[in-house]
Amino acid sequence: MTVGEIAHHLHGRKSGASYVARCPAHDDRNPSLSLRVADGKVLVHCHAGCDQRIVIDALKARGLWPESESVHRSVITAAYDYTDEAGKLLYQVVRTDPKGFFQRRPDGYGGWINKKGERQVLYRLREVVEAPIVFVVEGEKDVETLRDQGFVATTNAGGAKAPWLSQYTECLRGREVILLPDNDAPGRRRVVTIARALLGHAARIIVLELRDGKDVSDWFERGHSELELVALVENPEVTT
């Protein structure tokens, strides 16, 4: 099957050297899928934000993917619920193998729309708004690690490069916030951005770097304990 045939089945049209069509991975009323051929392979990109592997899986489900393409089917390995203050599900961040992430939101009929949630909130928001002390980490896995140790923690969807939105700052107003960056340059840059946003809003900001491991989950896996983390918080290297 050629890229032109794929586009035809998706009610697409030619646009220069590429094609534009409706993305099969979400309810696409304004065609957002680009298709083109490079080095003999079909390349797809959803401008609405659908993960590439999810798009390919949706094309395969419709029989619209070239058999010769050696693309591995992604498998969902984890789904993290993002809710409002009352606990109502707004959207999920889904992790796949091979490693990838995408957002999906309920379609109201028991299924999903593979598209970014309209209202972006902090992870575990219901717990955050009730807590005086909150850890902020980079990923949902790290939040769950800290929750297993008895702490309240949160993050925002999208990883280190995702913007820190004003509503996140407002949710943390008046709280003591402990920022735990991933042990890499993007993680440290993210924490600086968040700390600047929280200045004048949070009651106290602590930046705590855990040097033994790439993140807090790795740190605990290396044998450190919750009591050790409490001791480090009480004597941080950087505090304001």
PyMOL commands that set and color helices and strands:
alter all, ss='L'
color gray80, all
select helices_A, chain A and resi 3-9+52-61+125-128+140-148+159-161+166-171+185-198+216-221+226-234
alter helices_A, ss='H'
color red, helices_A
select strands_A, chain A and resi 13-15+18-21+33-38+41-46+75-83+89-97+100-106+112-113+133-136+153-154+176-179+204-207+238-239
alter strands_A, ss='S'
color yellow, strands_A
deselect
rebuild
show_as cartoon
